[in-house]
Amino acid sequence: PPSAVPPELGPEMILFLLFCSSEWSLGEPPAGEEQDKQNANSQLSTLFVEKPQTGSVKVGENITFIAKVKAEDLLRKPTIKWFKGKWMDLASKAGKHLQLKETFERHSRVYTFEMQIIQAKESYAGNYRCEVTYKDKFDSCTFDLEVHGKRVFFGDGQDDAGELDFSGLLKRREVKPQEEEPEVDVWELLKNANPSEYEKIAFQYGITDLRGMLKRLKRMRRVEKKSAAFAKILDPAYQVDKGGRVRFAVELADPKLEVKWYKNGQEIRPSTKYIFEHKGCERIMFINNCGLTDDSEYYVTAGDEKCSTELFVREPPVMVTKQLEDTNAYCGERVELECEVSEDDANVKWFKNGEEIIPGPKSRYRIKVEGKKHILIIEGATKADSAEYSVMTTGGQSSAKLSVGLKPLKILTPLTDQTVHLGKEICLKCEISEYISGKWTKNGLPVQESDRLKIVHKGRIHKLVIANALIEDEGDYVFAPDAYPITLPAKVHVIDPPKIILDGLDADNTVTVIAGSKLRLEIPISGEPPPKAIWSRADKAIMEGSGRIRAESYPDSSTLVIDVAERDDSGVYHINLKNEAGEAHASIKIKVVDIPDPPVAPSVTDVGDDWCIMKWEPPAYDGGTPILGYFIERKKKQSSRWMRLNFDLCKETTFEPKKMIEGVAYEVRIFAVNAVGISKPSMPSKPFVPLAVTSPPTLLTVDSVTDTTVTMRWRRLCARVLL
């Protein structure tokens, strides 16, 4: 970890150690940091509405990757980051060959983030990642970029170095056959090399403790003071192969001085491993059968002075004993590239098109080591994995080509067209011969999962399940297997039995219309497909057209029209709906109301000096609604002016007119009243004359008397005749 870096190293050396330490990998963050990030984002939240997809481009062309984030539930803009590999943030690489853009569409509340690669180079190929965060929500997706074209390798100082790759730390190089080289002093190489080359040199020459070596290099660069005890001091460093023998020698200024040898501060005693020799003023120590534990700091004391050195034990070169072999595979298969080396558990590096492969928790690449056998495993190979793969050891290298193609795809069970009732479940199911994923579209647009819509993939079976089918679920659905130019289409037709909605009518479905007015009875209907409506009365269909009684059809209603309603239009009308999902029927009673017929002429049953009593019968037709009462009018027989006798309706069929003039002839008539209005007047009654009661007879006398009879006489009065 970074805390282990020696404090005496300068800032530049500390920064370099952070990249070169065996506990760090290019393109992969430290384990602690990665764990913290995973803990912080253990609750993943789906924020993407569109994720960037794997793409390919030719060298020199442009390509754009797009990510979209729905923001309707977000109070502020989410944060997005683009990475290459595991942790290379591309924000710092924006420039001539990389542009990052973002836009916001207010209507749909969608943020669109774009990463555009301009004039692509083959070094840009690899795995990319897009991360979006908002408060405690986090989402990420990975995608690949494949660049087609002639391979070009960049060395130090090239303009393109470090734009989208790690060439500043790991140089691209062509894999060349190993050549015999003379013995090299690694210590001298490191002393004269650029710091950026340290890791490369350490790997090539089998140095395992690069950090300790650099620490010692820092100390070695200090200016040694001249010694009074030593005529010749130890060399700054010694190098020996594992299992070899090394010789340390100093020359004393005074041969009488006592000499002691130390390793890491512990005094070394003579043994079969450590052998001491004295030759005049020269003091020599041999270390036999050197191992990795002997790789350390040594010093020798003479009196009060000492001189020190470093011993570096180099492991023998690891050779590739079994070469990689060219491999052909199909998409989705597990691919294993295997080689063998000369040593167990040796340090081996894998490369794809010259770029080092860094396995990680989310990577499809996995490296397996079984003794001398090293295997690169690619899970679920894709066409983007087609490349040249190479393996490098400290003493050899090997390369092979991997070609990933499409396996012939067979459709075992195609999608079928479906007709589903509204509210029922829609299930589109197909089966293909390969265990690959795919994408669903509806009317050309991607299908998004929801609480009601689920996408299921189990092995070779793909299903799209929609619960509680709605009308808007109708359409053309297509399943497209990934990486194959094949599509499986199906049509979904959602039907609904027709319904007649009579909520606007009264309990007995009666509609009342006044005679002479226009009736437009609109009945809401529903159904999918839209049902056909037929109106009828007394088994006679009412046609659409321009008749006085006609039907009119609309997508969501059917209308019965009666122009100038008549009494005979009253009756029961029927509406019938029909579509492929079923039928519906309803009956509606239409009641045409009018003013009543005029009553029959009233009759006068009794008269007085200024009054009379009149009676009548209700009209034969009450207008379709109950009679509310009557109005009575009278006039003098010789007059044409009628006078109303009551202003409050008379509820009975008898009436007693008053305040008439005795001896004057009168006529009366009746009006019937209902909720619609007042009827025409009845025929007038027969004329009548009000008369007072006659006075008692006068001059009453007995004319004659017999045993059985009496004859009486009185004066005759003038007769009054009822006209």
Stockholm file with secondary structure:
# STOCKHOLM 1.0

chainA/1-723         PPSAVPPELGPEMILFLLFCSSEWSLGEPPAGEEQDKQNANSQLSTLFVEKPQTGSVKVGENITFIAKVKAEDLLRKPTIKWFKGKWMDLASKAGKHLQLKETFERHSRVYTFEMQIIQAKESYAGNYRCEVTYKDKFDSCTFDLEVHGKRVFFGDGQDDAGELDFSGLLKRREVKPQEEEPEVDVWELLKNANPSEYEKIAFQYGITDLRGMLKRLKRMRRVEKKSAAFAKILDPAYQVDKGGRVRFAVELADPKLEVKWYKNGQEIRPSTKYIFEHKGCERIMFINNCGLTDDSEYYVTAGDEKCSTELFVREPPVMVTKQLEDTNAYCGERVELECEVSEDDANVKWFKNGEEIIPGPKSRYRIKVEGKKHILIIEGATKADSAEYSVMTTGGQSSAKLSVGLKPLKILTPLTDQTVHLGKEICLKCEISEYISGKWTKNGLPVQESDRLKIVHKGRIHKLVIANALIEDEGDYVFAPDAYPITLPAKVHVIDPPKIILDGLDADNTVTVIAGSKLRLEIPISGEPPPKAIWSRADKAIMEGSGRIRAESYPDSSTLVIDVAERDDSGVYHINLKNEAGEAHASIKIKVVDIPDPPVAPSVTDVGDDWCIMKWEPPAYDGGTPILGYFIERKKKQSSRWMRLNFDLCKETTFEPKKMIEGVAYEVRIFAVNAVGISKPSMPSKPFVPLAVTSPPTLLTVDSVTDTTVTMRWRRLCARVLL
#=GR chainA/1-723 SS CGGGSCTTSCHHHHHHHHHHSTTCBTTBCCHHHHHHHHHHTCSCCCCEEECCCCEEEETTCCEEEEEEEECTTCSSCCEEEEEETTTEEGGGGCSSSEEEEEEEETTTTEEEEEEEECSCCGGGCEEEEEEEEETTEEEEEEEEEEEESCCCCCCTTCTTTTSSSCTTTSCCCCCCCCCCCCCCCHHHHHHHSCGGGHHHHHHHTTCSCHHHHHHHHHHHTSCCCCCSSEEECCCSEEEEETTCCEEEEEEESSTTSCEEEEETTEECCCCSSEEEEEETTEEEEEECSCCGGGCEEEEEEETTEEEEEEEEEECCCCCEEECCCCEEEETTCCEEEEEEESSTTCCCEEEETTEECCCCTTCSEEEEEETTEEEEEESSCCGGGCEEEEEECSSCEEEEEEEEECCCCCEEECCCCEEEETTSCEEEEEEESSCCCEEEEETTEECCCCSSEEEEEETTEEEEEESSCCGGGCEEEEEEETTSSCCEEEEEEEEEEEEECCTTSCTTCEEEEETTSCEEEEEEEEEESCCEEEEEETTEEECBSSSSEEEEEETTEEEEEESSCCGGGCEEEEEEEEETTEEEEEEEEEEEECCCCCCCCCEEEEECSSCEEEECCCCSCCTTSCEEEEEEEEEETTCCCCEECCSSCBCSSEECCCCCCTTCCEEEEEEEEESSCBCCCCCCCCCBCCCCCCCCCEEEEEEEECSSCEEEEEECCCCCCCC
#=GC SS_cons         CGGGSCTTSCHHHHHHHHHHSTTCBTTBCCHHHHHHHHHHTCSCCCCEEECCCCEEEETTCCEEEEEEEECTTCSSCCEEEEEETTTEEGGGGCSSSEEEEEEEETTTTEEEEEEEECSCCGGGCEEEEEEEEETTEEEEEEEEEEEESCCCCCCTTCTTTTSSSCTTTSCCCCCCCCCCCCCCCHHHHHHHSCGGGHHHHHHHTTCSCHHHHHHHHHHHTSCCCCCSSEEECCCSEEEEETTCCEEEEEEESSTTSCEEEEETTEECCCCSSEEEEEETTEEEEEECSCCGGGCEEEEEEETTEEEEEEEEEECCCCCEEECCCCEEEETTCCEEEEEEESSTTCCCEEEETTEECCCCTTCSEEEEEETTEEEEEESSCCGGGCEEEEEECSSCEEEEEEEEECCCCCEEECCCCEEEETTSCEEEEEEESSCCCEEEEETTEECCCCSSEEEEEETTEEEEEESSCCGGGCEEEEEEETTSSCCEEEEEEEEEEEEECCTTSCTTCEEEEETTSCEEEEEEEEEESCCEEEEEETTEEECBSSSSEEEEEETTEEEEEESSCCGGGCEEEEEEEEETTEEEEEEEEEEEECCCCCCCCCEEEEECSSCEEEECCCCSCCTTSCEEEEEEEEEETTCCCCEECCSSCBCSSEECCCCCCTTCCEEEEEEEEESSCBCCCCCCCCCBCCCCCCCCCEEEEEEEECSSCEEEEEECCCCCCCC
//
